Amino acid sequence: MYIEFQIPKHTGVAAQHALWEIKKEIELWSQRYGIPYTQKTIKWTHRLGFNREEHFSLFGMTWQAGREDYPSWLNYQIVDISNERY
């Protein structure tokens, strides 16, 4: 399971800024709740992972994206890899 953020498909500074903002918000969230995480960026997606399943629930309940003042790239989806085919 992981959390996926979509990076806007712009080149240069716009995409870099979006990724920087995603990482900054994740770090602030992690510090607020004391939860370690892993992350990686693949093409136009940024993935966030936790070691414990309950952290995904906490993230879903406490992530502040979706507020009017948040940009759309701070919206996320939780991906369950057991549902994916390889």
C-alpha positions as CSV (number, residue, x, y, z in Angstrom):
1,M,0.0,0.0,0.0
2,Y,1.2,3.5,-0.7
3,I,-0.1,7.1,-1.1
4,E,0.3,8.6,-4.5
5,F,0.4,12.3,-5.4
6,Q,0.2,13.4,-9.1
7,I,2.8,16.0,-10.1
8,P,1.5,18.5,-12.7
9,K,2.9,17.5,-16.1
10,H,4.8,20.8,-16.6
11,T,8.4,21.1,-17.4
12,G,11.0,22.9,-15.4
13,V,10.2,25.1,-12.4
14,A,6.4,24.5,-12.1
15,A,6.8,20.7,-11.7
16,Q,9.8,21.2,-9.4
17,H,7.9,23.6,-7.2
18,A,4.9,21.2,-7.0
19,L,7.2,18.3,-5.9
20,W,9.0,20.5,-3.4
21,E,5.6,21.6,-1.9
22,I,4.4,18.0,-1.7
23,K,7.6,16.9,0.1
24,K,7.4,19.9,2.4
25,E,3.8,19.2,3.4
26,I,4.6,15.5,4.0
27,E,7.5,16.4,6.2
28,L,5.4,18.8,8.3
29,W,2.7,16.2,8.6
30,S,5.3,13.6,9.7
31,Q,6.7,15.8,12.3
32,R,3.3,16.8,13.7
33,Y,2.3,13.1,14.2
34,G,5.8,11.6,14.8
35,I,5.4,9.0,12.0
36,P,8.3,7.9,9.9
37,Y,7.9,7.4,6.2
38,T,9.6,6.5,2.9
39,Q,9.1,8.3,-0.4
40,K,10.1,8.2,-4.0
41,T,9.3,10.0,-7.2
42,I,8.6,8.0,-10.4
43,K,7.9,10.0,-13.5
44,W,4.9,12.3,-12.7
45,T,4.0,10.6,-9.4
46,H,5.3,10.9,-5.9
47,R,4.8,7.9,-3.6
48,L,4.6,7.9,0.2
49,G,4.8,4.8,2.3
50,F,4.5,3.8,5.9
51,N,5.5,0.7,7.8
52,R,2.2,0.3,9.6
53,E,-1.2,0.1,8.0
54,E,-2.9,2.2,10.7
55,H,-0.7,5.2,9.6
56,F,-2.5,5.2,6.2
57,S,-5.8,5.7,8.1
58,L,-4.4,8.4,10.2
59,F,-3.0,10.1,7.1
60,G,-6.4,10.0,5.4
61,M,-8.1,11.5,8.4
62,T,-5.6,14.3,9.1
63,W,-4.2,15.4,5.7
64,Q,-5.3,18.9,5.1
65,A,-5.4,18.8,1.3
66,G,-8.7,19.6,-0.3
67,R,-9.0,22.9,1.5
68,E,-9.7,25.8,-0.8
69,D,-6.2,27.3,-0.3
70,Y,-4.4,24.1,-1.2
71,P,-3.2,23.4,-4.7
72,S,-4.6,20.4,-6.5
73,W,-1.3,18.5,-6.5
74,L,-1.6,18.1,-2.7
75,N,-4.6,15.8,-3.3
76,Y,-3.7,12.1,-3.1
77,Q,-5.0,8.6,-3.6
78,I,-4.3,5.5,-1.5
79,V,-3.1,2.6,-3.7
80,D,-3.5,-0.9,-2.5
81,I,-0.8,-2.9,-4.4
82,S,-2.6,-6.2,-3.8
83,N,-5.2,-5.0,-6.4
84,E,-2.6,-4.3,-9.1
85,R,-1.5,-6.8,-11.7
86,Y,2.0,-7.2,-13.0
